[in-house]
Amino acid sequence: MYYSDKFYSLKYLLIAGLFVLAGCKSSEPTKKTPEELFKECASGVVLIYCESYHSITLPTGQTLYMTGLDENGNAANLTTDEELIKRNCNRMFGTGFFIDSKGDIMTNRHVVDVKMDEFEAQEKIVASLRRERQTYIDSMEMARQAYAELDEKKRECYSQDFFGNVYVSNQELLQKINIIMAKVEERFNGWRYLCDFISANANPRAIKVKSFSKLGIAYNDTHVEDFDDFLEGSPCTVRKISRRENADLAIIQLKKKQTPEHAHVFDISGMVMKEKESKSIGEYFNQIVFGKTPMEEVEADELRMDQQLYMIGYNHGIAIAQTREGIKAQMTSGKITQLPDGERLLYSIPTMQGSSGSPVLDEDGCLRGVNFAKATLNDDFNFGIPMNLIKNFLKE
């Protein structure tokens, strides 16, 4: 009985000791240095290259090409030569990051979705054509006036003799006027033809607009010499586009559908591993004796005001990324400047064009959002897409 009591006493002392020792352990995850975060994650952040152009097929059958519509709704770089527009296409850079082993890359919609809204494009193209037609009409009116003035000027080239006979008194001036009048008439006829052409193609619903694009990526610490290195080295396709206005998100995929072994894959679940708060006796024993801390997957803590955040991306695209040692991603940092409202994050991380689609991380390396926009009035405020919208997008 003595030995039995002693055994149980030792047992309870051991258990009590385990509870005391375990209570000294912190349940907070170890925060990583910026250098550790960059070293761990940069391999999974890629520079995205997208080139695009659009075709316009008119009701009369002619096909034109453009790079897009400018701020006034006019067709930019309009041409009938498709090879010319391919050489002078739109070129855009952005950032993306791997989210699984199947070559899927998350980025912003505006980086890779070049398709134009056909209804809107039709209306703008016709409005642009009508504005152009009005300029031709105005030019034709000016040509009429110029022609009449030149015709009046021709009279100065003629004289009348004593008997009333008319003869050319200034042959040189008459010849010059005739040449100018012929040119005016030629331009007038050209403008009239264009007016008629526009009138025949002014039905917006009969205009067909089609978009063409190519996508490719480059990896951190690799060399890129021209655009073909993106498009031929690591070609991609657009796999999923968010149609929610408040979720500027897209997923592109490597055509080979396999994430490189060296590339870091970001966890987009919004979950983190933390030390279990409630442990069994066996788990306490393993923790104290063998150093095996029991962990569980839980939701990441809510973001706090002034919380430190980091972003890995390619600010200003290839212009800054390109170095003598190859493509280099950049890490920038800032803090939460406004608590998230479920639709956006606001932080002080400095960004530039090209950083769209960059992952935004906390000090534990947990994904907290996707960078998507710059506040136009202040360089110190920039926006990210929060995790709840990212999760909703993945479920769509």
Secondary structure, DSSP 8 states (H G I E B T S, - for coil): -HHHHHHHHHHHHHHHHHHHHHHTS--S-----HHHHHHHHGGGEEEEEEEEEEEEE-TTS-EEEESEE-TTS-EET-BS-HHHHHHT-EEEEEEEEE-STTSEEEE-HHHH-----HHHHHHHHHHHHHHHHHHHHHHHHHHHHHHHHHHHHHGGGEEE-TTS-EEES-HHHHHHHHHHHHHHHHHHHHHHHHHHHHHHT--GGG-EEEEEEEEEEEETT----SHHHHHTTSEEEEEEE---TT---EEEEETT----TTS-----S-EEEEE-SS--HHHHHHHHHH----EEEEE-----TT-EEEEEE-TTTHHHHEETTEE--EEEEEEEEE---SS-EEE-----TT-TT-EEE-TT--EEEEEEEE-TT-TT-EEEEEHHHHHHHHH-
